[in-house]
Structure formats: structure tokens, C-alpha cells
Amino acid sequence: MAQATEQAELDVTGGPHPIWRRHNLWPLYAIAVLAELGYAVLNISAMQPYLRYDRQFGESIIALVITVFLLSEAVFKSPMGHLGDRYGRRRLLLVAPCISLCTAVLTTLMRPAIGFIGLRVLDGIGAAMIWPNLFAAVGDKVSDSDRAEAIGVLNMCYWVGIALGPFLDGLVFQFTGNRHFSFYLVALLFGAAALMAFRTIPADGVHPHHEDEAHQIPKLRDLWQVAHEIPGHLALSIVTFFGIGLPMAIFKLYAKDVLQLSDLSFGALLLPAAAAMAFLSMPASRAVNRLGRVKSVQIGLLTGAVGMLIIALTSSQIALAVFGCLVGLGFLVAIPAWLTIASDVNENQRGTYLGAVQTAQGVGALFGASTGGFLYEHVSKNAPFLGTAGALFLAFGLSFLVFRPRRSPFLEQPGQD
């Protein structure tokens, strides 16, 4: 019987099937790519030039609009992960893209700044529904030995969406000359994600652990318990994503102001990073199992810090293309290991713990984005990128304290070394 099972997992070349086939994860990965493409087009590529050139808003308003999205996402991620644990993940993965489909269309009709802020609040709620529940759903479907690899591929989908989104947006603007079509593209992507969730994700009920509590709403004491159990992990998340958030609101403006890139050229410049991440995602995920989760987080943080420092000091298109791949590789190694550690703390509340970690990441990104806009406008165009490098170096050093063996509560969980 064991021999038959082993043989069933071999493809025609004699090697094992990819993890998305072994565990039927491809629908979740497809939703991740579609959703992050939508958010990348919306928040990284289309929104900044649309607000600057079509709506005549200044950088402070642009940064505020992006920051509000990050705030909303950060606030709601942990509760939405908790709701996924209680009521099933399919409902949230179906509703979330429908929300952003509507907000994308409404963005083309909006005029006052307060309207854009309100729409981004709704987008943040949609993103908060998607990501904790996607990561938790993947964690639910695989064994402990496969979890780092499975989460690594999902993380790759996320970063490839970020890298490809600006290129798609640039193509649309190049051929239409109208930024409204970027938001129609966003609506199409989220519509496809909703359809994928409706057609491929089976109905899931309340988690057995919560059958007697299904009528309750998420409690603050549950979230406080998570913060009490993994405080160092949450602190490290805030520091790291503060750095990641620094260039978030001004990245497209930097490409135009400093690198003198058109919309399409900016997107094309990110394609090498997308290709490298797709090619290296599986080796990076398997490296986590060989290196251990803690070492993978530390190596990934250091790699990202070095790559970002070179980008900040050179301010060139070549450096962005080449060392952007190095930054991406660092996160391909670090983030899966990081989230795997969090997902294994309590398997009955996997969504709650992942949601708490991602909330901490969102809080860091929120403060990073608002700070980055100020640095870009009042200090220098390169200051946000130097800040990112500094934050990642700080996170690398902090990781030796947070992941100190037998001292941090979450390191006592099995399978982390």
C-alpha cells in the first residue's frame, strides 16, 4: 500500500509531483496571484499617478490614501483570520474580491479625497479577509513537513503579483492612454478571483475547535493571548515591515522623478524580479527545510538588507532590476519560514495567529508608508530606500534575540530549527 502511494506521487519523469498537485493547492495559489495582481495595480502602480495627474492631489494626500489602506488592512487582519477559523475560510475568500471589484469601479467615479479614503478602507478590509485565510487554508491542507514549502509557494505568488502588477498597468496605460482602464483591469482581476473561489473551494464549516463558539464574535482576549505568546515575533514583524513600507507610497513616483521611467518601462524593469522569484521559489522553499526556519529568516533579512542598500546608494535602473531580485530572493526565504513558525503555534487557531502576525506586519507597513512619504518630500528621494535597508539590518540583529533558543515562547513549538 505504501509503495502504491509512493508511486502515485511520481510523475512521468520519476520525480515527485509539485506540491500544488499533491495537495490540490492550485486554486488557492491562483486566487493569491489574481488578488495580489489586483492590489499591486491598484495601490503600487495606478493609484499614485492617478491621484497626482488626474485628480491633482499632492504627495501628502497620496500618502494618506495609501496609508489608510494599510491601516484598515492591519486593523482587520487578525479579526478576519479569527472569523475564518470560526466560520470557514471560503466565505471570506469569496466576499473579499467582490468588495475590491466594486471599489475599483467606484474609484473612477470619485472626486473628493475623502471618497478615495473611504474606498481604500473597504479595500483594506478585503485584503484583511484574503491573506490570513489563504495562508491558513494552505497550512490546513498540508502536513508539517510540507508546510514551509507550501507557504513558500504561496508567498511566491504574492511577490510575483507585486512584480507583475505594474507591468500590466503600464501595458494598459500604454495602449489606452486613460488611467480609468487600470481600475477596470483591477475589477476584472478581482472578478476572476471571486469566480475561482466560488468554483473551486469546497464549502467548509466551523472548525471543530469552535463548534460551541460559532455564535460569538472575535474577542480581544483571544488577540491579547496571541500577543502574549509571541511578543518578540510581533515586534520583529513591525520593524521589518516598517522598512518594507517606507518606499511603498512613493515607489512609482520615484521611478518617474528619479529614474525617469514611463509607466510601461517601470513595469518592465520589475519583470526580472518576477521571473527570478518564480524560478527560485521552489529551491528557496526547500532551502528552508535544509537550513531550518530560524536561520532562513535571518539569512533572508540580511540578503534583503544588502540588496536594498545597494539600490539606495546607486539610484540606477540596473541596480533596481538586479538587486531587486536579491531583495525578492531574501523574502522568498524569510517569509515562508516566518509564517510557518507562526502557523504551528496552535493549529486549531492557525488563522488567528497568522492574522495577528500579519496585523503586526501591517502596522509596521502603515507607519513606514507615512514616514516614507515625509522623507521623500522633505529629506531626499533616496531616504526611504536607505531607511528600508536600515530597518532590515536592525531586524536581522533583532532576530538573534527574538529567536534565541528556549527563551522566546513560540520557539518552544516543534519543528522550528
LUMKERO-208891 format. One record per atom (N, C-alpha, C): residue in one letter; x, y, z. Coordinates in pm, whole numbers, plus 32768, in hexadecimal, padded with zeros to 4 digits. Example, Ala and Ser with C-alpha at 12.3 -4.5 7.8 and 13.67 -1.06 7.14 Angstrom:
A85277DC7830C;A84CE7E3E830C;A85287EB6830C;S85057F1F82C4;S85577F9682CA;S850A80038313;
***
This chain:
M80537F888000;M800080008000;M8056807E8000;A80BC807D8057;A811780F0805D;A816081017FD8;Q8186808F7F9B;Q81CA80977F1B;Q817080D17EB0;A80F080AA7EB2;A809180E07E50;A807E81767E63;T807681A17EE1;T806782307EFB;T80E0827D7ECB;E815782457EE7;E81D182877EBA;E81D582907E23;Q81AC82267DE0;Q81AD82267D4F;Q814A828A7D17;A80DA829B7D5C;A807482F97D2C;A80A583877D31;E810883A37D84;E813B842A7D91;E81B284447D35;L81CC83E97CDA;L823783FD7C7A;L81FD84227BF3;D823B84837BB3;D820D84A77B2D;D825584537AC5;V823F84737A48;V8276841F79DD;V830D842679D7;T8347848C7A15;T83D984967A12;T8419844F7A87;G83C384197AE1;G83F983D47B55;G8408842B7BCF;G83ED84AF7BC4;G83F885087C37;G8372851E7C77;P836E85557CEF;P82F0856C7D34;P829F85D97CF0;H821C85CE7CFC;H81C686387CC9;H81E186BA7D15;P81CD872E7CD6;P81D887AD7D1E;P817587AF7D91;I819487FE7DF4;I814487FE7E6E;I80B6882B7E54;W80A188837DEF;W801888B17DD5;W7FC288437D98;R800387DC7D5D;R7FB7876A7D2B;R7FA387007D97;R800986EA7DE8;R7FFD86857E51;R7F8D86A77EB2;H7F7B87257ED0;H7F18874D7F34;H7EA5879F7EF9;N7E9C87A47E74;N7E3287F07E32;N7E2D88817E63;L7EA088C17E63;L7EAA894B7E93;L7E9D89B27E24;W7E9789857DA6;W7E9E89E67D38;W7E2C8A4D7D3B;P7DB18A2A7D66;P7D4B8A957D6B;P7D708B057DCC;L7DAA8AE17E3E;L7DD38B487E9E;L7E448B9D7E65;Y7EA28B5D7E20;Y7F0F8BA87DE4;Y7EDB8C047D74;A7E7B8BD47D27;A7E428C277CBC;A7DFC8CA27CF6;I7DB28C8F7D61;I7D6F8D007DA2;I7DD78D647DD5;A7E458D317E0D;A7EAE8D887E40;A7EEB8DDE7DD1;V7F098DA07D5F;V7F448DEB7CEF;V7EE28E567CBD;L7E658E2F7CA7;L7E028E8D7C74;L7DEC8F017CD5;A7DE18EE07D56;A7DC78F487DB9;A7E3B8FA87DC6;E7EB68F737DCC;E7F278FCD7DDD;E7F46901C7D5E;L7F2A8FE27CEA;L7F3190327C6F;L7ED390A97C7B;G7E5A908F7CAB;G7DF990FC7CB9;G7E2891657D1A;Y7E59913B7D8F;Y7E87919D7DF1;Y7F0591E57DC4;A7F5C91A17D7A;A7FD691E17D49;A7FB5924C7CE2;V7F5C922C7C83;V7F3392907C22;V7EF193067C69;L7E9B92E77CC9;L7E4E934F7D0C;L7EA593AA7D62;N7EF5936F7DBB;N7F3893BF7E22;N7FC993E07E05;I800D938F7DB4;I809B93A77D9A;I80AE93F47D18;S805B93DA7CB4;S807594117C2F;S8012947C7C03;A7F9194617C0A;A7F2E94BB7BCE;A7F06952F7C27;M7EFA95197CA8;M7EBE957C7D01;M7F0E95FC7D0A;Q7F9495F27D1A;Q7FE4966B7D2D;Q7FDE96C97CB5;P7FFB969B7C3A;P7FF196F87BC8;P7F6297257BAE;Y7F0096CF7BCA;Y7E7496F77BB6;Y7E50976B7C12;L7E7797617C91;L7E5897CD7CEE;L7EA8984B7CD0;R7F23983A7CA0;R7F7598B17C84;R7F4A98F67C03;Y7F3898AB7B96;Y7F2298E97B14;Y7E8E98F97AF0;D7E3B989A7B17;D7DAE98A27AF3;D7D5B98EC7B59;R7D8298E37BD9;R7D3499247C42;R7D7F99987C82;Q7DF999B17C58;Q7E479A257C82;Q7E5D9A2B7D19;F7E7399B87D58;F7E9299B47DE7;F7F2999B77DFA;G7F5599EE7E6D;G7FE299F27E8E;G801099717ED0;E809499697EE7;E80CD98EF7F20;E809598CE7FAA;S807499357FF9;S803F991A807F;S7FB998D28079;I7F6298FA801C;I7EE198B6800C;I7EF698297FD4;I7F52981C7F76;I7F6F97997F3C;I7F9F97397FA8;A7FFD97677FFC;A802F97128068;A7FC096F080CA;L7F66975080E3;L7EF797368140;L7E9B96C9810B;V7E7C96CF8089;V7E24966B804D;V7E6095DF8059;I7EE195D2803A;I7F23954F8045;I7F2D952480D7;T7F4A9582812F;T7F57956281BC;T7ED3953081F7;V7E64956C81CC;V7DE1954181FE;V7DC794B081D6;F7DEB948A815D;F7DDD93FD8134;F7E2C93A28192;L7EAA93C881AD;L7EFE93768203;L7EC893708291;L7E9293E082C2;L7E5993E38348;L7DE093868351;S7D88939082F0;S7D12933C82EF;S7D3792A882E8;E7D9692888291;E7DC291FD8284;E7DFF91CB8307;A7E5292208347;A7E9391F783C3;A7E2E91E18433;V7DCD923B843E;V7D6B923284AA;V7D1591B5849D;F7CF191928422;F7C8F9128840F;F7CCC909E83F4;K7D4E909383DF;K7D87901183BD;K7D738FAA842B;S7D928FCE84A5;S7D848F6D8510;S7CF28F448526;P7C938FA4852D;P7C068F7A8539;P7BD78F2484C4;M7C038F43844A;M7BD68EF583D7;M7C138E6883D7;G7C8E8E5B8405;G7CC68DD68416;G7C798D87847F;H7C518DCD84E8;H7C018D8F8552;H7B798D62851B;L7B398DB784CB;L7AB88D938490;L7AC68D1C8432;G7B358D1483EA;G7B4C8CA18394;G7B568C2083E4;D7B998C278459;D7B9F8BB284B0;D7B148B8884DD;R7AC08BE684FA;R7A3D8BC88535;R79D68B9E84CC;Y79D08BE5845C;Y79618BD48400;Y79878B94837B;G7A068B748368;G7A318B3C82E9;G7A708BA68292;R7AD18B7E8243;R7B218BDE81F6;R7AE48BFE816E;R7A918BA48139;R7A598BB980B4;R7A068C3780AC;R79B68C528113;R79608CC68111;R79B08D478102;L7A1B8D518150;L7A6B8DCB814B;L7AB88DD780C9;L7AEA8D658094;L7B348D698016;L7AD98D867F9F;L7A578D767FB1;L79F88D987F48;L79CB8E297F53;V79B38E597FCC;V79828EE17FE0;V79EE8F487FC4;A7A6A8F2D7FEE;A7AD58F8F7FE7;A7AED8FC57F5A;P7B008F707EF4;P7B178FA97E6E;P7A9E8FF47E38;C7A268FCF7E64;C79AF90197E38;C79B290A97E6C;I79E590BB7EE6;I79F191417F1D;I7A4D91977EC7;S7AC591617EA9;S7B2691B17E5D;S7AFF91C17DCB;L7AB291647D95;L7A7B91777D0E;L7A2691F67D0A;C79D192057D6E;C7978927B7D72;C79C692FB7D8B;T7A2892F77DE7;T7A7293727E05;T7AC6939F7D8D;A7AF793407D3E;A7B4693667CC8;A7AF293B57C65;V7A7993887C4C;V7A2093D07BF0;V79FA94587C29;L79DB945C7CAB;L79B394DA7CE9;L7A2595407CEB;T7AA295117CEC;T7B15956B7CEB;T7B1395C57C70;T7AE895917BFE;T7AE595E27B83;T7A7B964F7B89;L7A1B96437BE3;L79AE96A57BEF;L79C497097C5F;M7A2696EF7CB4;M7A39973E7D2D;M7A8197C07D0E;R7A5F98297D58;R7A9F98AB7D4A;R7AE198DA7DCB;P7A9998E57E3B;P7AD8991B7EB5;P7B3998B97EF4;A7B9B98EF7F3A;A7C01989B7F7A;A7BC3983E7FE2;I7B5D986D802A;I7B20981A8091;I7AE2979D8054;G7AB297A77FD8;G7A7A97327F95;G7AE496C87F79;F7B5996F57F4C;F7BC696967F34;F7BF096537FB7;I7BF096A08022;I7C15966880A4;I7BB195FC80CE;G7B2F961780BC;G7ACA95B580E0;G7AD69535808E;L7AF19543800D;L7B0094CC7FB9;L7B79947A7FE1;R7BE594BD8008;R7C5B94728032;R7C46942C80B7;V7BEF9462810D;V7BCC941A8187;V7B8B93958163;L7B2E93998104;L7AEC931D80D9;L7B4F92BD8099;D7BAC92F28049;D7C13929C800E;D7C679259807A;G7C8792A480E3;G7CD5926A8150;G7C8C91F98194;I7C08920881A5;I7BB8919C81E0;I7BBB91218185;G7BB091378102;G7BB690C780A4;G7C3C907F80AA;A7CA990CC80AC;A7D2E908E80B6;A7D3E90438139;A7D06907A81A5;A7D0E90388227;A7CC18FB58229;M7C598FAA81D9;M7C118F2B81CD;M7C638EC48181;I7CAA8EF1811B;I7CEB8E9380BF;I7D678E5380FC;W7DC88EA3812A;W7E4D8E6C8143;W7E578E1081BC;P7E238E328232;P7E2D8DD0829F;P7DE78D4D827D;N7D778D558236;N7D2B8CDD8219;N7D688C8B81A8;L7DAB8CCC8149;L7DF48C8080E4;L7E688C348124;F7EB78C788175;F7F298C3681B5;F7EF98BC78213;A7E8D8BE2825D;A7E5A8B7C82B8;A7E208B05826C;A7DDB8B2181FB;A7DA18AB581AC;A7E0E8A5B8174;V7E7D8A958147;V7EED8A448118;V7F2689F2818A;G7F388A328200;G7F6C89EA8273;G7F138978829E;D7E8E8989828D;D7E2F892082B3;D7E3B88A3825D;K7E6588B581DF;K7E5E8849817D;K7EDD87F58175;V7F48881E81B8;V7FC787D881A7;V7FFA87A7822E;S805687488228;S8096871582A1;S8101877682CF;D813287608347;D819987B7837E;D821787B88328;S823A874582F1;S82B5873B82A1;S82AA8789821E;D822F879A81EC;D821A87E2816E;D81F088738181;R81DB889D81FE;R819C89208213;R81F5899381E6;A8275898E8203;A82CE89FC81DA;A82D18A098143;E82D7899780FD;E82D9899C806A;E825689D18033;A81E589A6806C;A816389D2803B;A814F8A678053;I81748A9680C9;I81688B2580E6;I81CC8B748092;G82408B378075;G82A18B7B8020;G826B8B947F95;V82258B347F5B;V81EB8B487ED6;V817E8BB47EDC;L812F8BB47F46;L80C88C1B7F54;L81098CA57F62;N81758CAC7FAD;N81BF8D297FB9;N81F78D557F32;M82258CF47EE1;M82558D147E5C;M81E58D507E07;C816D8D177E11;C80FB8D4D7DC6;C80E38DDF7DEB;Y80EE8DFD7E6B;Y80DB8E867E9C;Y81418EE57E5E;W81C18EC07E63;W82298F1A7E32;W822C8F227D9A;V82098EB67D57;V82008EBC7CC5;V818D8F197C9C;G811F8F157CE7;G80B28F737CCC;G80E090037CDA;I812F901E7D42;I816490A67D55;I81BD90CE7CE0;A821090727CB1;A826F90937C46;A822B90A27BBF;L81C490507BA3;L818290547B20;L811790C07B16;G80DE90E87B88;G807291497B85;G809691CB7B3E;P8108920B7B60;P812B92877B1A;P813F92757A84;F817192017A59;F818291EB79CA;F80FA91E37984;L809C919B79BF;L801691957984;L7FD79220797F;D7FE7926B79EB;D7FB292F379EE;D7FF3934A7982;G8077933C7973;G80BB9389790B;G808C93677880;L807492E67866;L803F92BD77E4;L7FB792FB77C9;V7F6192F7782D;V7EDA932E781C;V7EE093C377FF;F7F31940C784B;F7F3A949C7834;F7F7E94BD77B0;Q7FDF946A7788;Q80259480770A;Q7FC594787694;F7F68941A7699;F7F0E94047627;F7E8D9455762E;T7E67948376A5;T7DEA94CD76B1;T7DFE956276CB;G7E6B95857710;G7E8296107734;G7E1F9644779A;N7DD495ED77D8;N7D6C96147838;N7D7E95BF78B5;R7D9896007926;R7DB395B679A1;R7D37957279D9;H7CC1959779AA;H7C48955179D6;H7C4D94BC79B4;F7C8E949C7945;F7C939410791B;F7CE993BC797A;S7D4593FC79C3;S7D9193B27A28;S7D33937D7A94;F7CD193CD7AB9;F7C7493A27B21;F7C0E933E7AEB;Y7BF093467A6B;Y7B9D92DD7A30;Y7BE992587A2E;L7C6D925F7A16;L7CC091E77A1E;L7CBD91AC7AAA;V7CC492027B0F;V7CBE91D47B9A;V7C39918D7BB4;A7BCB91C77B83;A7B4891897B96;A7B4391007B53;L7B7F90F47ADD;L7B8290747A96;L7BD1900C7AE5;L7C4290337B1C;L7C958FD67B69;L7C4B8FA57BE6;F7C0A8FFF7C2B;F7BC28FD57CA4;F7B458F857C81;G7B088FA47C12;G7A998F527BE6;G7AC48EC37BC9;A7B388EB47B8B;A7B6C8E2E7B70;A7B8E8DE67BF2;A7BC48E2E7C55;A7BE38DF17CD6;A7B648DC17D1C;A7AFA8E127D17;A7A7C8DEA7D55;A7A428D6F7D11;L7A488D6D7C8C;L7A158CFA7C42;L7A668C7D7C63;M7AE88C8B7C6D;M7B3D8C1A7C90;M7B198BE47D1A;A7B048C3E7D7B;A7ADF8C127E02;A7A578BCB7E01;F79F98C007DB4;F79738BC67DAF;F79738B3C7D70;R79C48B287D07;R79C18AAC7CBB;R7A1B8A407CF4;T7A858A647D3A;T7AEB89FF7D5C;T7AFB89E37DF1;I7AD48A3F7E47;I7AE98A287ED6;I7A6C89E77F11;P7A78896F7F48;P7A01892E7F81;P79CF89757FFC;A794F89658018;A791589A18090;A795A8967810B;D797E89BE8166;D79BC899181E2;D796A89C78256;G7959897582B8;G790A899C832B;G795F89D88398;V792389E4840D;V79698A188481;V79D489B584AB;H7A4889E784CF;H7AB389908500;H7A818945857C;P7AA188C3858A;P7A71887885FE;P7A9088BB8683;H7AFF88FF868A;H7B25893F8706;H7AC389AD872C;H7A7789DE86CA;H7A218A5286E2;H798D8A3286D2;E796889B386CC;E78DD899186B3;E788089CB871C;D78AC89D0879A;D78588A048804;D78618A9B8810;E78B68AD987BC;E78CB8B6987C7;E78A78BB28748;A78668B6F86EB;A78528BA88667;A77FB8C24866A;H77AC8C3386D3;H77558CA886DB;H779E8D22870F;Q78188D108740;Q78608D7E877E;Q78B08DCB8717;I78CE8E478735;I79258E9886E2;I79B38E8C8718;P7A188EAF86CA;P7AA08EA886FC;P7AB18EFE877A;K7AF88EC987DD;K7B098F0F885B;K7B948F4A8865;L7B9B8FBD88A5;L7C1C8FFD88B7;L7C798FA5890A;R7C428F558966;R7C988F0289B9;R7CDF8E988966;D7C9C8E6988F7;D7CDE8E09889F;D7D578E48885C;L7D458EC5882F;L7DB18F0A87EC;L7E208F2E8850;W7DF78F5288C9;W7E5A8F6F8931;W7EAB8EF48953;Q7E6A8E7F8953;Q7EB18E02896E;Q7F1D8DEA8907;V7EFE8E068889;V7F628DF5881F;V7FD88E528838;A7FBA8ED28858;A80258F328871;A807A8F0988E8;H803C8ECC894B;H80858E9F89C2;H80DF8E2889A3;E80B38DD18949;E80FF8D58892C;E81738D7188CC;I81638DCF886F;I81CE8DE5880C;I81F08E7A8801;P82128EBC8870;P822C8F4D886B;P82A58F728815;G83108F238821;G83878F4287D3;G836F8F34873F;H83228ED0871A;H83018EBA868E;H82B48F318655;L82558F6686A3;L82078FD98675;L825D9056866B;A82B7906986CC;A831190DC86C8;A836B90D7864D;L83A090608630;L83F5905085BB;L83A7906C853B;S832890448539;S82D3905F84C5;S82C290F584AF;I82AD913F851A;I829A91D0850E;I8317921284D7;V838B91EF850D;V8408922D84DF;V8421920E844C;T8413918F8426;T842E9167839C;T83D191AD833A;F835291AD8358;F82F491E582F9;F82E9927D8300;F831D92B8836A;F833293488368;F8393936A82F7;G83FF931C82EE;G845F93318282;G8423931881FA;I83D792AB81ED;I8399928D816B;I833792FA8143;G82F2933381A7;G828D93998189;G82C694208162;L8343943D8185;L837B94C3816C;L836F94F080DA;P8393949D8077;P838894CB7FEC;P830194AD7FAC;M82A394747FF7;M822994417FBA;M81D594AE7F77;A81C2951E7FBC;A816A95877F87;A81AD95DB7F1C;I823295D57F13;I8278962E7EB5;I82C695E17E4A;F82B7955E7E46;F830B950E7DEC;F82F595347D5A;K827795407D30;K825A95647CA5;K828895F37C87;L8278964D7CE8;L82A596D77CD4;L833D96DD7CCB;Y8383968B7D19;Y841496837D11;Y844196567C87;A83FC95F57C51;A841F95C47BCB;A841196317B62;K83AE96867B73;K839996F37B13;K83F897677B2D;D8407978F7BAC;D845398087BCD;D84E997F37BC6;V851997807BF3;V85AA97687BFE;V85DE97147B8A;L859A96A57B6F;L85C9964B7B05;L859696707A7B;Q853A96D07A73;Q8505970179F3;Q84C6969179A0;L8475964079E1;L843795CE799E;L83A595EC797D;S837A95BB790B;S82EC95BE78EB;S82A4954F7937;D821E95517930;D81D194E87974;D81F8945E7943;L8203944E78BF;L822493CB7887;L82B393A378A7;S83119402789F;S839D93E478BC;S83AF93BD794E;F836593FE79A7;F836C93DD7A34;F833E934D7A4B;G82CF93287A0D;G829F929F7A1A;G82FF923A79DF;A8339925B796B;A839791FF792A;A841591EB797D;L843C925379C6;L84B4924A7A18;L84A391E77A8B;L842791D37AB5;L840C91767B23;L83FC90E57AF4;L83F490D07A71;L83E090487A3E;L84528FE97A63;P84D290147A5F;P853B8FB57A89;P85278F837B17;A84F88FDB7B6F;A84DF8FB17BF8;A84708F487BFC;A84068F5F7BAD;A83978EFF7BAA;A83C68E787B75;A84158E7A7B09;A84468DFE7AD0;A84A38DB57B31;A84FC8E007B71;A85598DC27BD0;A850F8D837C45;M84A98DC97C76;M845E8D947CE8;M84108D187CC3;A83D68D177C4C;A838E8CA07C1F;A83ED8C297C10;F84638C437BD7;F84C48BD87BBF;F85008BA37C40;L85158BFD7CA0;L855C8BD77D1A;L84FF8BB37D8E;S847C8BBF7D7A;S84208BAC7DEA;S842A8B207E25;M842C8ABA7DCF;M84328A317E03;M84B98A147E46;P852C8A367E07;P85AA8A227E4E;P85B18A6E7ED2;A857B8AE87ED3;A857F8B377F4F;A852B8AF67FBB;S84B68AC17F96;S84608A807FF8;S84A18A028031;R84E389B57FD8;R8526893D8008;R85A0895F805C;A85DD89D2803F;A865089FB8090;A86278A158120;V85AA8A3E8135;V857B8A5481BD;V858389D4820E;N855D896581D1;N856288E48218;N85F288BA8236;R864E88DC81DC;R86D988B681F2;R871E89118258;L87028993824D;L874589F282A4;L870789F98330;G868689D98338;G863D89F283B4;G85F58A7783A9;R85868A8383EE;R85318AF883DD;R85718B778415;V85B28B6D8486;V85EE8BE384C2;V865F8C19846B;K86BA8BC2843F;K87288BEF83E9;K86F38C278366;S86868BEF8333;S864D8C2082B6;S861B8CAF82C5;V85DA8CCC8335;V85AC8D55834E;V86228DB48354;Q868B8D8E839A;Q86FF8DE683AB;Q87498DFB8328;I875E8D9182DC;I87A38D9F825B;I87518DF481FB;G86CE8DDF81FA;G86788E2D81A2;G867A8EC181C4;L86758EE28245;L86798F6E826E;L86FD8FB08246;L876B8F6B825B;L87EE8FA38239;L87FB8FB681A2;T87CD8F558155;T87D38F6080C3;T87818FD78092;G87088FE780C7;G86B5905880A0;G86F290DC80C6;A873190E3813B;A876E91608168;A87E29189810D;V8836912A80E8;V88A891498091;V887691778008;G881591307FD0;G87E191587F4D;G87A491E27F4E;M875892027FB6;M871892857FBD;M877E92F47FD2;L87E892D9801E;L884F933E8032;L889293627FAE;I88AF92FF7F5C;I88EE931B7EDA;I8890936B7E80;I881093487E80;I87AE93947E31;I87AB94267E5E;A87AB943C7EE2;A87A394C47F16;A881E95177EF4;L889394D87EF6;L890F95227EE0;L892C953D7E4E;T88F694ED7DF3;T891694FC7D65;T88AD954B7D18;S882F953E7D3B;S87C295867CF8;S87C695737C60;S87D494F77C35;S87DA94DC7BA6;S877494727B81;Q874E94727B02;Q86EE940F7AD1;Q872793827AD9;I87A793747AB8;I87E692F07ABB;I87E892B97B49;A880A930F7BA8;A880F92E27C33;A878592B67C62;L871E93017C3B;L869692DC7C63;L867092547C2A;A8695923B7BAC;A867191BC7B6D;A86BF91487BA8;V8742915A7BBB;V879890EB7BE7;V878890D07C7C;F8798913A7CCA;F879691257D5B;F8708911F7D92;G86A791497D41;G861C912C7D66;G860490967D6A;C8646904C7D11;C863E8FB97D15;C86798F837D97;L86E68FC07DC6;L87248F947E42;L86C68FAC7EB9;V868690207EB8;V8625903E7F23;V85B28FD97F1F;G857F8FBE7EA7;G85138F5E7E99;G853A8ED37EC7;L85B48EA97EA7;L85E48E267ED2;L85EB8E1F7F6B;G86178E8B7FA9;G861D8E8D803A;G85958E758079;F852F8EB48042;F84AA8EA3807A;F846D8E1B8056;L84978DE37FE4;L846A8D5C7FC3;L84998CF6802B;V850D8D0F8064;V85438CB580C9;V850A8CD68153;A85018D568174;A84DF8D7E81FD;A844C8D6F821D;I83F48D9F81C6;I83668DA881E9;I83268D1F81FD;P833D8CBB81A3;P83018C3781BD;P832B8BFC8243;A83AC8C078264;A83DA8BD382E5;A83988C1C8358;W838D8C9D834A;W83528CF383B0;W82C08CCB83C9;L82718CC2835D;L81E48CA3836B;L81CD8C128394;T82288BBA836E;T821B8B2F8399;T822A8B248430;I82888B6F8467;I82988B7084F9;I82168B9D853B;A81DB8C098509;A81608C3D8545;A80EC8BDC8533;S80E58B9B84BE;S80738B4384A1;S80748AC584F7;D80E98AA2852D;D80F48A27857C;D80E28A3D8612;V80CE8AB9863C;V80BF8AD386CA;V80438A8D8701;N7FD38A9986B8;N7F568A5A86E2;N7F088A388665;E7F0789B9863F;E7EC9899285C0;E7E3189A885C0;N7DF289AA8637;N7D6289C2863E;N7D3E8A54862C;Q7DA08AAD863A;Q7D898B3D8627;Q7DF18B7585C7;R7E0C8B29855E;R7E758B518500;R7E568BD984C1;G7DD88BF0849B;G7DB48C70845F;G7DC68CE384C0;T7DA78CCC8540;T7DB58D3685A4;T7E478D5E85B4;Y7E9F8CFC85BF;Y7F2C8D1B85D2;Y7F6A8D5B8555;L7F498D2584E1;L7F7C8D628466;L7F438DED8454;G7EC48DFF8478;G7E888E83846E;G7ECD8EE784CA;A7EF18EBB8544;A7F368F1385A1;A7FBF8F3C856B;V80098EDB8535;V808C8EF984FC;V807E8F5A8486;Q801C8F418431;Q800A8F9783BD;Q7FD2901F83E5;T7F8890268454;T7F6090A88488;T7FD990F884B3;A803690B684F9;A80B290FA8521;A8100912884A8;Q810590D58441;Q814790FE83C5;Q810391788389;G807D9177838C;G803391E88355;G8049926883A3;V8051925D8428;V806D92D3847B;V80F5930D8457;G815892B68448;G81DB92E58420;G81D993288397;A819692E98337;A818E932382B1;A814493A882B2;L80DE93B38306;L8092942F8312;L80EB94A3833C;F8135949183A8;F818E94FC83D6;F81FF95128373;G822C94A78331;G829494B782CC;G8267950A8257;A81EE94F18225;A81BD953B81B1;A81AD95CF81D0;S817595F08243;S8164967D8267;S81EA96C1827C;T8248967A82BA;T82CE96B282CE;T831896C1824A;G8308965E81F1;G834C96658170;G832096DC811C;G829E96FB811E;G826E976F80D5;G82AC97F08109;F82BA97FC818D;F82F8987381C8;F838C987B81A2;L83D3980A81AB;L8461980A8188;L8476982E80F6;Y842197FA809F;Y842F9814800F;Y841C98A87FF0;E83BD98E68035;E839C99728018;E83FA99D3805D;H842A99B280D5;H84719A168126;H850499F5813E;V852F997B8126;V85BC9959813F;V8604994180BB;S85EA98D0807A;S862598B57FF7;S85D598467FB4;K85E6983A7F31;K859E97D37EE6;K85CE97467F0B;N864B973A7F38;N868196B77F5A;N866D96917FEC;A864196F0803D;A863796D780CD;A85DD966080EF;P8568964F80AE;P851695DB80D1;P855C955580BA;F85AE954D8050;F85F294CF8032;F866594B58093;L86AB952080BA;L871095108122;L86D194E581A6;G865A951E81C2;G861394F6823A;G85EC94648238;T85C3943281C3;T85A193A481B5;T8619934C81D4;A868C936E819B;A8704932081B6;A87259321824B;G871C9397828A;G873993A08318;G86D9934C836C;A8659934F834B;A85F693028397;A860E926C8389;L8634923F8311;L864D91B082FD;L86CD91838345;F873491D88348;F87AA91B78397;F878791AF842C;L8733920C845A;L8708920A84E5;L86B8918A8503;A865F916584A6;A861090EB84B9;A866A907084BC;F86D1906F8468;F873090008468;F87718FF284F1;G879F9060852A;G87DA905A85AF;G87759032861A;L86FC90688610;L8694904A8671;L866D8FB6866D;S86788F7885F8;S864E8EED85EB;S86A18E908644;F871D8EB48662;F876F8E6086B9;F873E8E638749;L86FA8ECF876E;L86BD8ED587F3;L86348E9287F4;V85E78EAB878D;V855F8E768787;V85608DDF877C;F85BA8DAA872A;F85BD8D1A8712;F86258CD38768;R86498D0E87D9;R86AA8CCF8830;R866F8C4D8867;P86B48BDD8859;P867B8B5B8880;P864C8B598911;R85D38B228922;R85988B0689A5;R857D8B8489F6;R85808BF789B8;R85608C708A01;R84DD8CAD89D1;S84CA8CAC894D;S84518CE68916;S83E48C7D8914;P83688C9B8942;P83008C358950;P82E48BEA88D0;F82E18C30885E;F82BA8BE987E6;F83288B9187B0;L83A18B9F87E3;L840C8B4687B6;L84068ABC87F8;E83AC8AAF8859;E839F8A2D8899;E834689D08849;Q830E8A0387DB;Q82BB89AE8788;Q831489508736;P82E388DB8711;P8336887A86CA;P835288A5863B;G83C288788607;G83E088848579;G8410890B854D;Q8447895F85A7;Q846E89E5857F;Q850389F08561;D85518991858A;D85E2899C8576;D860E89478501;
***
